[in-house]
Amino acid sequence: MKASAVSPTLAVNEEVARRRAAGLPTVPLGFGEAGIPVHPMLTAALADAAPAAGYGPAAGIPELREAAAGYWTRRGVPAEAADVVAAPGSKALLWAVLGAAGGGVALPKPSWVSYAAQAALHHLPCHLVPGAAGVPDADRLDALGPELSTVVLTLPDNPTGAVAPPEAVRAVCEVAEKHNLLILSDEIYRDLVHDSATPFLSPAEVAPERTVVTTGLSKNLALGGWRIGVARFPGAEPRDAVIGMGSEVWSAPAQPVQKVAALAFTEPSALRDRIDASRRLHSRVATAVARILTGAGVTCPAPQAGFYLYPDFSGWAVRDDRELAARLLDLGVATLPGSAFGDDPGALRLRIATSLLYGENDEQRHQALAAADPARLPWIAAQLDRFENALRSAHERFGPSLG
């Protein structure tokens, strides 16, 4: 069997660590880790739950499933505890849902690196469908309909940091109804939409009977390494199939972490405040990076959610986006090429993640969370200056004329 390569997002994080260990200053704009400290309420809850060392139910402990159902219900997504399955990360749930559903998979183009890789691990035919903000174009999806079983949406989107307009979501739901498709909606960034006035629509609000929604605590509360995710299912199928797969692969999520997640999904005010602060931080630093890019003549839509930018370097004198990313890495800036997300290599787009700029330790990250203008904190400003200087040097070497 051919071994799978390490996921590009994890690989770039390891490369940054390698470079820094070798004494090479590197601006970390490749890995999408939330970059904020763990709230002390959660660490205390984990310590209290440590004695809960048993496996527990394969679908997750009842209090977590109940809390997750309440989380979705408060957001207009119908859910009961029986609809919820927990796993060691939403990534595991995405893999299991695709495998349980079988058949052809439609993905937005571009889309998060793991969707296509997971479909390939299941030997499923995969179709990248151009669209916008994590939602495939409905007309193109309709043309593929007979070949498909599942359509994946990312709301808000990774890699672009954009939020799809509700009409695009509704249009996909209509196509899914026409062709009897399962909708798999990855909503891990839902709580990180920068402006509360930005319209957000989950397909589970439009087509609850055919939509699986996944989320977790890795982005809004920075618990990526604790590995916990939940999915809301529209009924017994494919829920029971996913529970069966999970029982054979991960048995059950770590029970102490489940107890922490049950607390988090009840949304105590202290955790809501932390998420609000992180949302402001992500918005302000991503906006500062976007200004640097546009100042260098790079097309860069304003960020709407999370901590991602998706700039377009069209006109730069490089062969493809991989060369562009490699040249920036030589200048001390780690990014990911858009082709890692299924984009065309010649489109010269990069995925930039800004969340590891907040500090080297929790003291700095706490200050970043509290700052009115975090981009002016010395350690963040230094990284932004390094990025701006590298971008200026890159432009002089292989960028287009600004005149």
Backbone torsions as a table, in degrees:
resi	resn	phi	psi	omega
1	MET	NA	136.2	178.8
2	LYS	-74.7	131.7	179.7
3	ALA	-73.9	143.8	175.6
4	SER	-80.2	144.5	175.5
5	ALA	-73.2	157.1	174.6
6	VAL	-63.6	138.1	179.6
7	SER	-52.0	136.0	-176.8
8	PRO	-55.5	-34.8	-179.2
9	THR	-66.4	-40.9	177.6
10	LEU	-71.7	-36.0	-179.1
11	ALA	-64.2	-40.4	-178.7
12	VAL	-69.7	-32.3	176.4
13	ASN	-65.4	-40.6	177.3
14	GLU	-66.8	-35.1	178.6
15	GLU	-66.9	-39.9	177.0
16	VAL	-61.5	-44.3	178.9
17	ALA	-61.6	-40.7	179.5
18	ARG	-63.5	-45.4	-179.2
19	ARG	-63.4	-44.2	-178.9
20	ARG	-65.3	-38.3	177.2
21	ALA	-63.4	-27.8	178.3
22	ALA	-87.6	5.8	178.3
23	GLY	81.5	21.2	-179.7
24	LEU	-102.4	106.5	179.0
25	PRO	-57.7	131.4	-175.6
26	THR	-140.6	127.1	176.3
27	VAL	-80.1	117.9	-171.9
28	PRO	-86.8	91.3	-179.1
29	LEU	-116.5	23.7	-175.8
30	GLY	-107.9	-35.2	-170.0
31	PHE	-101.7	132.2	-175.6
32	GLY	-90.6	57.6	173.8
33	GLU	-92.2	146.4	-169.7
34	ALA	-65.7	-28.8	170.5
35	GLY	73.6	18.6	177.0
36	ILE	-118.7	159.8	-178.7
37	PRO	-70.8	154.4	173.0
38	VAL	-72.3	133.9	-179.4
39	HIS	-67.1	137.9	-178.2
40	PRO	-61.2	-26.3	175.4
41	MET	-59.4	-36.0	-177.7
42	LEU	-77.3	-39.9	178.0
43	THR	-66.2	-36.7	177.1
44	ALA	-66.1	-40.4	179.2
45	ALA	-65.2	-37.0	178.1
46	LEU	-65.7	-41.5	178.5
47	ALA	-62.4	-41.5	-179.7
48	ASP	-65.8	-32.3	-175.8
49	ALA	-88.0	-5.6	-174.6
50	ALA	-53.9	-36.0	179.7
51	PRO	-66.9	-13.6	179.5
52	ALA	-78.0	77.6	-171.2
53	ALA	-98.2	1.2	179.9
54	GLY	-75.4	163.8	-179.2
55	TYR	-64.8	-48.1	-176.1
56	GLY	80.3	178.5	-177.9
57	PRO	-64.8	147.2	-179.9
58	ALA	-61.7	-32.3	-178.5
59	ALA	-83.3	-10.3	-176.6
60	GLY	115.5	156.4	-177.8
61	ILE	-69.9	148.7	-175.1
62	PRO	-56.9	-39.9	-176.9
63	GLU	-66.8	-31.6	175.8
64	LEU	-70.7	-44.4	-178.6
65	ARG	-63.2	-38.6	178.2
66	GLU	-66.6	-43.1	-179.2
67	ALA	-66.1	-40.6	178.9
68	ALA	-65.6	-38.8	176.9
69	ALA	-61.4	-40.1	177.2
70	GLY	-65.0	-39.9	177.4
71	TYR	-56.4	-48.3	-179.0
72	TRP	-70.1	-38.9	-179.5
73	THR	-59.9	-39.9	178.6
74	ARG	-65.4	-16.9	179.2
75	ARG	-103.8	14.1	176.1
76	GLY	83.3	10.2	178.5
77	VAL	-102.8	116.1	-178.6
78	PRO	-64.6	129.3	-177.7
79	ALA	-157.3	142.4	171.5
80	GLU	-121.7	160.8	-179.7
81	ALA	-56.2	-34.9	-179.5
82	ALA	-67.0	-17.6	-179.9
83	ASP	-83.5	-10.3	-167.7
84	VAL	-101.8	137.0	172.4
85	VAL	-126.6	135.6	177.5
86	ALA	-106.3	154.9	-179.1
87	ALA	-154.4	168.6	176.5
88	PRO	-75.5	71.0	-179.8
89	GLY	106.0	144.9	177.0
90	SER	-67.1	-22.6	178.1
91	LYS	-60.7	-41.0	178.0
92	ALA	-64.8	-37.9	179.2
93	LEU	-66.5	-41.5	177.5
94	LEU	-58.6	-45.0	178.7
95	TRP	-60.0	-45.3	-177.0
96	ALA	-68.3	-39.8	179.4
97	VAL	-62.7	-45.1	179.3
98	LEU	-61.1	-42.7	179.8
99	GLY	-66.8	-39.4	-179.7
100	ALA	-68.5	-37.4	-178.4
101	ALA	-73.1	-38.6	-177.3
102	GLY	65.4	-178.6	175.7
103	GLY	75.0	-176.1	-176.3
104	GLY	-69.1	145.4	-177.7
105	VAL	-120.4	129.5	173.3
106	ALA	-103.4	129.2	179.6
107	LEU	-119.4	150.1	170.5
108	PRO	-64.9	148.8	175.1
109	LYS	-118.5	111.3	2.1
110	PRO	-81.4	168.4	176.0
111	SER	-154.4	164.8	-176.6
112	TRP	-49.7	142.1	-169.0
113	VAL	-59.3	-29.7	-170.5
114	SER	-82.8	-19.9	-178.0
115	TYR	-59.3	-54.9	-177.6
116	ALA	-64.4	-37.7	179.0
117	ALA	-64.4	-39.9	179.4
118	GLN	-68.1	-40.4	176.0
119	ALA	-59.9	-41.1	179.5
120	ALA	-64.6	-38.2	178.3
121	LEU	-62.5	-28.6	176.3
122	HIS	-90.9	0.8	-178.3
123	HIS	60.1	40.6	179.5
124	LEU	-100.1	140.1	173.9
125	PRO	-64.8	135.9	-173.5
126	CYS	-125.7	133.3	-177.9
127	HIS	-123.0	120.5	175.0
128	LEU	-88.2	119.5	-173.5
129	VAL	-113.2	115.2	177.4
130	PRO	-56.6	149.2	179.9
131	GLY	-172.1	-141.4	179.7
132	ALA	-150.3	138.2	170.2
133	ALA	54.4	44.1	174.0
134	GLY	82.7	11.0	-179.1
135	VAL	-128.3	121.7	178.4
136	PRO	-62.8	149.7	175.4
137	ASP	-62.6	130.1	-173.0
138	ALA	-64.9	-38.7	-178.9
139	ASP	-66.1	-42.7	177.9
140	ARG	-67.2	-36.9	177.2
141	LEU	-64.6	-40.9	179.3
142	ASP	-59.7	-41.1	-179.8
143	ALA	-64.1	-29.6	179.7
144	LEU	-89.5	-9.9	-169.5
145	GLY	-42.4	-49.8	-177.7
146	PRO	-62.5	-18.6	-179.0
147	GLU	-91.7	-0.8	-167.9
148	LEU	-113.3	156.9	169.1
149	SER	-119.2	-34.4	-172.5
150	THR	-137.1	142.5	170.3
151	VAL	-122.2	132.7	-177.9
152	VAL	-103.7	134.7	173.7
153	LEU	-121.0	149.4	174.9
154	THR	-123.0	111.9	-171.6
155	LEU	-133.2	111.7	-14.1
156	PRO	-63.1	173.9	-167.2
157	ASP	-91.6	142.3	162.8
158	ASN	-123.6	113.9	35.4
159	PRO	-104.1	-4.8	-165.8
160	THR	-87.2	-18.7	-175.5
161	GLY	72.2	18.6	-177.5
162	ALA	-105.3	161.9	178.2
163	VAL	-114.4	124.3	-178.1
164	ALA	-68.3	141.1	175.6
165	PRO	-67.6	146.6	-178.3
166	PRO	-54.8	-34.9	-178.3
167	GLU	-64.2	-31.9	177.6
168	ALA	-68.5	-38.6	177.9
169	VAL	-66.2	-44.1	179.4
170	ARG	-60.8	-40.8	-178.7
171	ALA	-63.3	-40.7	177.7
172	VAL	-66.2	-38.4	178.2
173	CYS	-62.0	-37.2	177.6
174	GLU	-64.1	-42.2	178.3
175	VAL	-65.9	-40.9	178.9
176	ALA	-62.0	-38.9	176.9
177	GLU	-64.3	-43.8	-178.3
178	LYS	-60.7	-40.8	-173.5
179	HIS	-106.1	8.6	178.8
180	ASN	56.3	50.9	-178.8
181	LEU	-95.9	145.3	168.4
182	LEU	-79.1	133.4	175.1
183	ILE	-101.1	126.1	177.3
184	LEU	-113.6	108.3	-173.5
185	SER	-107.9	110.9	179.1
186	ASP	-87.1	107.7	-174.4
187	GLU	-117.9	37.5	-176.8
188	ILE	-64.5	-24.0	-178.9
189	TYR	-101.4	10.7	-173.1
190	ARG	-56.7	-39.3	-176.4
191	ASP	-78.4	0.9	-176.3
192	LEU	-114.8	26.4	171.4
193	VAL	-70.3	125.0	-169.5
194	HIS	-63.8	-43.3	-174.5
195	ASP	-112.3	121.2	-178.4
196	SER	-62.9	-17.1	178.7
197	ALA	-80.5	-10.5	179.2
198	THR	-70.3	123.3	-179.6
199	PRO	-64.9	137.4	176.8
200	PHE	-133.2	129.9	178.5
201	LEU	-131.9	123.9	173.3
202	SER	-87.6	141.1	175.5
203	PRO	-62.2	-20.9	177.7
204	ALA	-69.4	-16.5	173.3
205	GLU	-80.1	-26.0	-176.6
206	VAL	-96.2	-44.9	-176.8
207	ALA	-129.8	65.6	-175.0
208	PRO	-63.0	-24.7	-175.4
209	GLU	-78.0	-7.6	-179.6
210	ARG	-133.7	15.2	-174.9
211	THR	-115.8	127.0	167.5
212	VAL	-98.9	130.8	177.9
213	VAL	-115.1	133.9	175.3
214	THR	-117.6	148.5	172.8
215	THR	-158.1	-178.4	-179.4
216	GLY	-170.1	-164.3	-176.5
217	LEU	-116.7	11.9	-175.5
218	SER	-75.4	-26.6	-175.3
219	LYS	-103.0	-49.2	-176.6
220	ASN	-72.6	-30.6	-178.8
221	LEU	-123.0	10.0	172.0
222	ALA	59.8	39.4	179.1
223	LEU	-104.7	34.7	-176.5
224	GLY	-54.5	-42.8	-178.0
225	GLY	-75.3	-10.3	178.5
226	TRP	-84.0	-16.9	172.7
227	ARG	56.4	81.2	173.9
228	ILE	-146.7	132.9	177.0
229	GLY	-146.1	161.6	178.7
230	VAL	-137.1	152.6	176.0
231	ALA	-130.0	142.8	174.0
232	ARG	-103.9	123.2	-177.4
233	PHE	-105.5	152.7	-179.1
234	PRO	-85.8	1.6	-179.4
235	GLY	165.8	-170.3	-174.2
236	ALA	-65.2	-26.0	-179.7
237	GLU	-118.8	122.5	10.8
238	PRO	-95.0	17.2	-177.2
239	ARG	-52.8	-50.3	-176.0
240	ASP	-65.6	-34.5	177.7
241	ALA	-65.0	-39.7	179.2
242	VAL	-67.5	-40.2	176.8
243	ILE	-61.1	-42.5	178.3
244	GLY	-62.9	-43.9	177.7
245	MET	-62.1	-44.8	-179.8
246	GLY	-61.6	-37.9	-178.9
247	SER	-63.3	-26.2	-180.0
248	GLU	-93.0	-18.5	-175.3
249	VAL	-104.8	-53.4	-178.5
250	TRP	-115.8	1.7	179.2
251	SER	64.9	-66.0	177.2
252	ALA	-165.1	152.5	174.6
253	PRO	-64.6	156.6	178.6
254	ALA	-57.0	123.3	-171.9
255	GLN	-65.8	-38.3	176.2
256	PRO	-60.2	-39.0	178.7
257	VAL	-69.0	-35.4	175.6
258	GLN	-59.7	-40.6	179.9
259	LYS	-64.6	-37.4	174.5
260	VAL	-64.2	-43.5	-179.7
261	ALA	-63.5	-37.2	177.4
262	ALA	-59.7	-41.2	175.3
263	LEU	-63.5	-47.9	-175.6
264	ALA	-61.4	-40.7	-176.9
265	PHE	-74.3	-10.3	169.9
266	THR	-80.0	-10.3	172.7
267	GLU	59.1	59.9	172.5
268	PRO	-59.0	154.4	-174.1
269	SER	-59.1	-36.3	-179.6
270	ALA	-62.9	-37.4	178.9
271	LEU	-75.7	-34.4	174.6
272	ARG	-61.6	-41.7	178.8
273	ASP	-63.0	-39.6	179.4
274	ARG	-63.8	-43.5	179.3
275	ILE	-64.9	-39.6	176.9
276	ASP	-60.0	-44.6	179.9
277	ALA	-64.8	-40.6	-179.9
278	SER	-66.6	-37.2	178.7
279	ARG	-60.9	-43.9	177.8
280	ARG	-63.2	-43.1	179.6
281	LEU	-61.2	-49.4	179.5
282	HIS	-57.0	-45.1	-177.3
283	SER	-62.6	-45.7	-173.6
284	ARG	-70.7	-40.1	-179.4
285	VAL	-74.5	-40.8	176.8
286	ALA	-61.3	-38.7	178.3
287	THR	-65.7	-37.7	177.8
288	ALA	-64.4	-41.3	177.7
289	VAL	-66.5	-39.4	178.3
290	ALA	-61.1	-37.9	178.3
291	ARG	-63.6	-40.0	178.5
292	ILE	-62.4	-42.9	179.9
293	LEU	-64.2	-48.8	-179.0
294	THR	-66.5	-31.7	176.2
295	GLY	-64.7	-24.3	177.1
296	ALA	-91.7	9.1	178.2
297	GLY	83.5	13.2	179.7
298	VAL	-91.6	133.0	176.5
299	THR	-72.4	122.3	-176.3
300	CYS	-146.1	104.5	176.8
301	PRO	-58.6	147.0	178.6
302	ALA	-63.9	138.9	179.4
303	PRO	-68.3	144.3	178.3
304	GLN	-115.6	-22.6	-175.3
305	ALA	-157.9	155.2	176.3
306	GLY	63.7	-143.2	-175.3
307	PHE	-137.7	40.6	-176.7
308	TYR	-120.7	147.7	170.7
309	LEU	-129.9	153.6	-178.6
310	TYR	-135.5	71.3	-175.1
311	PRO	-72.6	154.4	-177.9
312	ASP	-113.9	117.6	-177.5
313	PHE	-101.2	29.8	-179.9
314	SER	-52.7	136.4	179.5
315	GLY	96.0	-10.2	177.7
316	TRP	-77.2	145.9	-171.8
317	ALA	-86.4	70.1	174.1
318	VAL	-133.4	158.8	-176.3
319	ARG	-69.2	-44.6	-178.4
320	ASP	-160.4	-178.0	-175.3
321	ASP	-69.2	-24.8	177.3
322	ARG	-67.6	-41.9	176.4
323	GLU	-64.7	-39.7	178.5
324	LEU	-59.5	-48.0	179.4
325	ALA	-64.0	-38.2	-179.7
326	ALA	-66.2	-41.1	179.6
327	ARG	-66.7	-38.8	177.1
328	LEU	-66.9	-35.4	177.3
329	LEU	-64.9	-37.9	175.5
330	ASP	-59.9	-28.0	179.1
331	LEU	-91.8	5.0	175.3
332	GLY	92.0	24.4	178.6
333	VAL	-128.3	118.4	-179.7
334	ALA	-95.5	123.0	177.1
335	THR	-135.3	-175.9	173.0
336	LEU	-125.6	137.1	176.6
337	PRO	-69.3	147.1	178.2
338	GLY	-59.8	-27.6	-179.7
339	SER	-64.7	-22.2	174.1
340	ALA	-64.5	-20.3	-179.8
341	PHE	-105.1	16.0	177.6
342	GLY	88.3	4.5	179.1
343	ASP	-77.1	166.2	177.7
344	ASP	-72.3	126.9	-178.2
345	PRO	-56.7	-34.0	-178.9
346	GLY	-76.3	-6.3	-179.8
347	ALA	-73.2	-17.6	176.5
348	LEU	57.7	49.0	173.3
349	ARG	-111.2	146.3	178.2
350	LEU	-121.9	148.2	170.1
351	ARG	-96.9	122.6	180.0
352	ILE	-115.1	126.9	177.1
353	ALA	-111.4	126.0	-171.0
354	THR	-101.4	-0.2	-167.1
355	SER	-79.6	-10.4	177.0
356	LEU	-95.8	15.9	176.2
357	LEU	-91.7	-3.9	-166.8
358	TYR	-77.2	-17.0	178.6
359	GLY	155.1	163.2	-179.6
360	GLU	-93.2	-8.1	-179.7
361	ASN	-150.8	170.8	-175.5
362	ASP	-67.3	-30.5	177.7
363	GLU	-61.1	-46.5	178.5
364	GLN	-65.6	-39.3	-178.5
365	ARG	-67.7	-36.3	174.9
366	HIS	-63.1	-41.8	177.6
367	GLN	-63.2	-37.8	177.9
368	ALA	-63.7	-40.9	178.6
369	LEU	-62.0	-34.2	-175.2
370	ALA	-89.4	-14.3	-171.7
371	ALA	-73.7	139.0	174.8
372	ALA	-69.0	-34.7	178.4
373	ASP	-133.3	81.4	-174.4
374	PRO	-61.5	-25.4	-179.4
375	ALA	-64.7	-14.8	179.9
376	ARG	-94.7	-6.1	174.7
377	LEU	-63.3	140.4	-170.9
378	PRO	-55.0	-42.6	-175.8
379	TRP	-73.4	-32.0	175.6
380	ILE	-75.7	-43.7	178.8
381	ALA	-58.6	-37.4	-180.0
382	ALA	-64.9	-40.6	178.1
383	GLN	-67.6	-39.7	178.4
384	LEU	-65.0	-40.0	177.5
385	ASP	-63.9	-41.5	179.2
386	ARG	-62.8	-41.2	178.1
387	PHE	-65.1	-44.7	-179.8
388	GLU	-62.3	-41.8	179.6
389	ASN	-66.1	-40.9	178.1
390	ALA	-64.7	-40.1	179.8
391	LEU	-66.6	-38.2	177.6
392	ARG	-64.7	-42.9	178.2
393	SER	-63.6	-41.5	178.4
394	ALA	-62.7	-40.7	-179.7
395	HIS	-63.9	-39.7	179.3
396	GLU	-64.5	-32.6	-176.0
397	ARG	-84.7	-42.2	-174.6
398	PHE	-146.5	19.6	177.8
399	GLY	-92.1	163.9	178.8
400	PRO	-76.4	165.7	176.6
401	SER	-70.0	136.7	176.7
402	LEU	-83.7	-8.2	-178.1
403	GLY	-83.7	NA	NA
